[in-house]
Amino acid sequence: MTTPTPFPDNWSYLKTELNWLDRLLSLAIARYRKERKELEPLMKSRADRATSHWWKGLIVVDGTIAQDAPATVAKPQPAKNSYQQQLEAKIQVSRQQGIHLGLPDLRDRLRLSLFEKNLVLVALAPEISRRYTHIYNYLQEADPNASGLPTVDLLLRLLCRSDPEWRTARGCLTANSPLMQQGLLKLSDLQPEPLLGRTVQLSGSLVDYLLADQPVDRALEHLLQPVESAIALPRNVTTISPRQDASLWEQLVLPPVLLNQLQHLSHRVQRVQQMQSETPLAEPGFVLIVAGAAGTGKTMAVQAISQTLEQSVVIVDLAVVPTTQYLSLLHSLVTEAPALLLLKSAYCWFGKHSLLPPSEQAWFIEQRRATNALTFLSVQQPQEIAINWRGQLPLLKFLMPDAKARLQLWRQAFASQAPLAEAIDWQRLSRLPLTGGAIREIAQEAQLMATEQIEVEHIWQACKLLYPDALRSRSR
């Protein structure tokens, strides 16, 4: 019997799992297209489309006469060396050689079922490639611009093969699930919409752990802290634990002046903490505006500070918070007083046309300044913040990287052990007008496309798929 070879690293394991997911999605797409092709000629109205799941069982669409008696089902033959068995063998060999694999370690630590493990994989895929968001939207008949997160219905359709499996799996998406209890998985807050229509999303800290180059035991233990210690904030708030792998400061490619300003913020919090017992400050907290296009490093910079201070960062995208929840969310944030708070789309609260009363805005800023904490108001353009706040709050600008910075970003976008071809023209790639976030996204997609060595063609294909406008602007 041949001894299975270990996975070289966590990324190689994820690529294997994603290849399995690609095959599963290909079958689902084929079934969906076949069904649409058969039923489309028979659907004369929107009502026909809405009720197709009922009447398609009554109308013969393929010329085969139905029978009242149940169809004879052949007994499944036991599979020899199934995919799951082969995968598990490689996982065990990898562990014996000291290679940490994020998802298998999480599965064993929480004693997850096969469905729960695969659920995490399906929910993780859109964090790796936007290709999966397009596929999920297609299979869910959702708007192309929808979030691309998988719904409970899609997960059950993809991963369950029988009614008993469906019933058992549905129970894994209730409050009793270990993933839900640990705050690692959350459902969209769309009550009273049925459970099947709600989307599933992993916490930011779990995504970071599963995608880490070295998902070590210490990071997993930090992730699985007792539930009681978690900040009791609404579901549209994400709490990300400090990264336990390589220093994020080394990965940030920013102008030296901006980098020094950010590192000073870390030292400021530490210094204020030391001084509070001796000479308490009236306003130990610090509130500032961070402005820059998506992907220029604002969130990573805050996570680097989180890593230095060994404090979790609370992230809220105010653009997705219903206006009816503004006041309750604001008061929750003041009550819980997180040490690091990043408010994305901050114009919703502090912009010229904000629906948040000016008195509440001022009270929130006052309360955040009264505690030793850092609060970042994130926008793409400084002008999105009302002029009265721009005059009171410091501003840090995150500019688009220049060619020199992009060259560095391209070189570090691939893991050191990634099988890169030698003939990659990094200088040519650095001329593309891309942000650091876009470069990292393209690098990940190129690694998914490559079966063995990553060639420059894979990088160009990934760029064409994800950021075609960058190629068009370069060709002008």
Secondary structure, 3 states (H helix, E strand, C coil): CCCCCCCCCHHHHHHHHHHHHHHHHHHHHHHHHHHHHHHHHHCCCHHHHHCHHHHCCCCCCCCCCCCCCCCCCCCCCCCCCCHHHHHHHHHHHHHHCCCCCHHHHHHHHHCCCHHHHHHHHHHHHHHHCCHHHHHHHHHCCCCCCCCCCCEHHHHHHHHCCCHHHHHHHHHCCCCCCHHHHCCCEEECCCCCCCHHHCEEEECHHHHHHHCCCCCCHHHHHHHCCCHHHCCCCCCCEEEECCCCCCCHHHHCCCCHHHHHHHHHHHHHHHHHHHHCCCCCCCCCCEEEEEEECCCCCHHHHHHHHHHHHCCCEEEEEHHHCCHHHHHHHHHHHHHHCCCEEEEECCHHHHCCCCCCCHHHHHHHHHHHHCCCCEEEEEECCHHHCCHHHHCCCCEEEECCCCHHHHHHHHHHHCCCCCCECCCCCHHHHHCCCCCHHHHHHHHHHHHHHCCCCECHHHHHHHHHHHCHHHHHHHHC
